[in-house]
Amino acid sequence: MNGATVVTRYLGDERRTGLRDRSTHPVKVYHETADKYYAGRTSNTSPYGALLVVQRSMPIASGDHLSVAIARTSQDVVMGHDEMIASEVVRVTPIDPFTQAVAVRFAESVANSDHAPEVGMAPQAA
């Protein structure tokens, strides 16, 4: 990712009610509209969504549907499409011409699913 950093600033109280995992993890993203897979990293994650830093060849837009796999190690990223988490893009911030920060909301909370981690808050690849 060449050291790309996403900084989120909040004014006032934190609006989110759940805990966030601010560690970075490799991520694999399938963009349904473009019918392409992209690599990236998490910036922060919760059981309900994540902020992803994605390198892509085509822009991702708010409202797009993605399938996301978030892993603890790079070996866990390569997985079948049926094991990925359905998500909707809620916000996009350009970082450079080929990198975007993409905020996604998971279709279902991963807190009680097969994708939930044993430790921490980040969804884990199966």
KEZABA-787791 format. One record per residue (C-alpha): residue number from 1; residue in three letters; x, z, y. Coordinates in Angstrom, 2 decimals, padded with zeros to 5 digits. Last residue first. Example, Ala and Ser with C-alpha at 12.3 -4.5 7.8 and 13.67 -1.06 7.14 Angstrom:
{site 2, SER, {013.67, 007.14, -001.06}};
{site 1, ALA, {012.30, 007.80, -004.50}};
***
This chain:
{site 126, ALA, {-012.92, 007.33, -018.73}};
{site 125, ALA, {-011.62, 006.99, -015.19}};
{site 124, GLN, {-011.88, 010.22, -013.30}};
{site 123, PRO, {-014.13, 011.03, -010.38}};
{site 122, ALA, {-012.15, 013.04, -007.82}};
{site 121, MET, {-013.24, 016.66, -007.24}};
{site 120, GLY, {-010.54, 018.75, -008.88}};
{site 119, VAL, {-009.98, 019.55, -012.57}};
{site 118, GLU, {-011.79, 018.20, -015.62}};
{site 117, PRO, {-012.88, 015.15, -013.68}};
{site 116, ALA, {-016.42, 013.73, -013.64}};
{site 115, HIS, {-016.71, 010.15, -014.93}};
{site 114, ASP, {-018.82, 011.14, -017.97}};
{site 113, SER, {-021.42, 012.42, -015.54}};
{site 112, ASN, {-022.35, 015.81, -014.10}};
{site 111, ALA, {-020.49, 015.69, -010.77}};
{site 110, VAL, {-020.53, 011.89, -010.70}};
{site 109, SER, {-023.48, 011.87, -008.34}};
{site 108, GLU, {-025.42, 008.66, -008.82}};
{site 107, ALA, {-025.27, 005.32, -006.97}};
{site 106, PHE, {-021.92, 006.47, -005.53}};
{site 105, ARG, {-021.67, 006.21, -001.75}};
{site 104, VAL, {-018.68, 004.22, -000.54}};
{site 103, ALA, {-016.44, 004.41, 002.54}};
{site 102, VAL, {-014.04, 001.45, 002.68}};
{site 101, ALA, {-010.75, 001.60, 004.59}};
{site 100, GLN, {-009.67, -002.03, 004.75}};
{site 99, THR, {-006.44, -003.93, 004.04}};
{site 98, PHE, {-005.67, -007.66, 004.25}};
{site 97, PRO, {-005.67, -008.37, 008.02}};
{site 96, ASP, {-004.69, -004.76, 008.89}};
{site 95, ILE, {-006.48, -001.39, 008.81}};
{site 94, PRO, {-010.09, -002.60, 009.15}};
{site 93, THR, {-012.72, 000.17, 008.95}};
{site 92, VAL, {-015.74, -000.25, 006.67}};
{site 91, ARG, {-018.77, 002.02, 006.33}};
{site 90, VAL, {-021.63, 002.61, 003.85}};
{site 89, VAL, {-020.46, 000.45, 000.93}};
{site 88, GLU, {-022.68, 000.99, -002.11}};
{site 87, SER, {-021.40, 002.24, -005.46}};
{site 86, ALA, {-021.80, 001.74, -009.23}};
{site 85, ILE, {-019.11, 003.74, -011.08}};
{site 84, MET, {-016.97, 001.81, -013.62}};
{site 83, GLU, {-017.08, 002.27, -017.41}};
{site 82, ASP, {-019.09, -000.92, -018.07}};
{site 81, HIS, {-016.41, -002.96, -016.22}};
{site 80, GLY, {-013.83, -002.06, -018.85}};
{site 79, MET, {-010.67, -000.22, -017.90}};
{site 78, VAL, {-007.28, -000.74, -016.26}};
{site 77, VAL, {-006.95, 002.18, -013.83}};
{site 76, ASP, {-006.04, 004.86, -016.40}};
{site 75, GLN, {-002.37, 003.82, -016.71}};
{site 74, SER, {-001.93, 004.20, -012.94}};
{site 73, THR, {-002.66, 007.91, -013.23}};
{site 72, ARG, {-005.53, 010.22, -012.14}};
{site 71, ALA, {-008.00, 007.36, -012.00}};
{site 70, ILE, {-010.83, 006.13, -009.79}};
{site 69, ALA, {-012.87, 003.20, -011.12}};
{site 68, VAL, {-015.32, 001.63, -008.67}};
{site 67, SER, {-018.11, -000.94, -008.98}};
{site 66, LEU, {-019.06, -002.33, -005.60}};
{site 65, HIS, {-022.29, -003.30, -003.87}};
{site 64, ASP, {-022.04, -004.55, -000.29}};
{site 63, GLY, {-024.20, -002.77, 002.30}};
{site 62, SER, {-021.38, -002.41, 004.81}};
{site 61, ALA, {-018.92, -005.29, 004.42}};
{site 60, ILE, {-015.86, -006.10, 002.26}};
{site 59, PRO, {-013.65, -008.85, 003.65}};
{site 58, MET, {-012.05, -011.36, 001.24}};
{site 57, SER, {-008.44, -011.26, -000.05}};
{site 56, ARG, {-008.44, -007.51, -000.61}};
{site 55, GLN, {-006.20, -004.46, -000.35}};
{site 54, VAL, {-008.46, -001.40, -000.50}};
{site 53, VAL, {-008.07, 002.06, 001.05}};
{site 52, LEU, {-010.99, 004.02, -000.37}};
{site 51, LEU, {-013.10, 006.80, 001.15}};
{site 50, ALA, {-015.23, 008.27, -001.61}};
{site 49, GLY, {-018.75, 009.13, -002.65}};
{site 48, TYR, {-021.19, 011.67, -004.11}};
{site 47, PRO, {-018.98, 013.86, -006.37}};
{site 46, SER, {-016.41, 013.91, -003.56}};
{site 45, THR, {-013.33, 011.82, -002.79}};
{site 44, ASN, {-010.67, 011.40, -000.13}};
{site 43, SER, {-008.12, 008.71, 000.75}};
{site 42, THR, {-008.50, 006.93, -002.59}};
{site 41, ARG, {-006.13, 004.13, -003.46}};
{site 40, GLY, {-006.46, 000.37, -003.85}};
{site 39, ALA, {-006.58, -002.59, -006.18}};
{site 38, TYR, {-009.13, -005.38, -005.98}};
{site 37, TYR, {-011.31, -007.15, -008.56}};
{site 36, LYS, {-013.27, -010.28, -007.65}};
{site 35, ASP, {-016.82, -011.66, -007.99}};
{site 34, ALA, {-016.91, -012.04, -004.17}};
{site 33, THR, {-020.43, -010.59, -003.88}};
{site 32, GLU, {-019.92, -008.14, -006.79}};
{site 31, HIS, {-016.70, -006.60, -005.47}};
{site 30, TYR, {-015.04, -004.84, -008.45}};
{site 29, VAL, {-012.76, -002.03, -007.28}};
{site 28, LYS, {-009.86, -000.42, -009.17}};
{site 27, VAL, {-008.53, 002.82, -007.68}};
{site 26, PRO, {-005.23, 004.68, -007.87}};
{site 25, HIS, {-005.52, 008.31, -006.71}};
{site 24, THR, {-004.80, 010.01, -003.39}};
{site 23, SER, {-005.40, 013.70, -002.73}};
{site 22, ARG, {-008.08, 014.72, -000.21}};
{site 21, ASP, {-010.54, 016.04, -002.80}};
{site 20, ARG, {-013.65, 016.92, -000.80}};
{site 19, LEU, {-015.96, 019.91, -001.24}};
{site 18, GLY, {-019.65, 019.41, -000.67}};
{site 17, THR, {-021.78, 020.06, 002.44}};
{site 16, ARG, {-020.50, 017.23, 004.61}};
{site 15, ARG, {-021.06, 017.44, 008.36}};
{site 14, GLU, {-017.82, 019.31, 009.11}};
{site 13, ASP, {-018.33, 021.17, 012.38}};
{site 12, GLY, {-017.29, 019.82, 015.77}};
{site 11, LEU, {-015.62, 016.49, 016.35}};
{site 10, TYR, {-014.18, 015.01, 013.21}};
{site 9, ARG, {-011.14, 012.79, 012.89}};
{site 8, THR, {-010.42, 010.64, 009.84}};
{site 7, VAL, {-006.90, 009.32, 009.43}};
{site 6, VAL, {-006.27, 006.53, 006.97}};
{site 5, THR, {-002.64, 005.90, 006.19}};
{site 4, ALA, {-001.06, 002.66, 005.10}};
{site 3, GLY, {002.38, 003.43, 003.65}};
{site 2, ASN, {003.06, -000.02, 002.24}};
{site 1, MET, {000.00, 000.00, 000.00}};
***
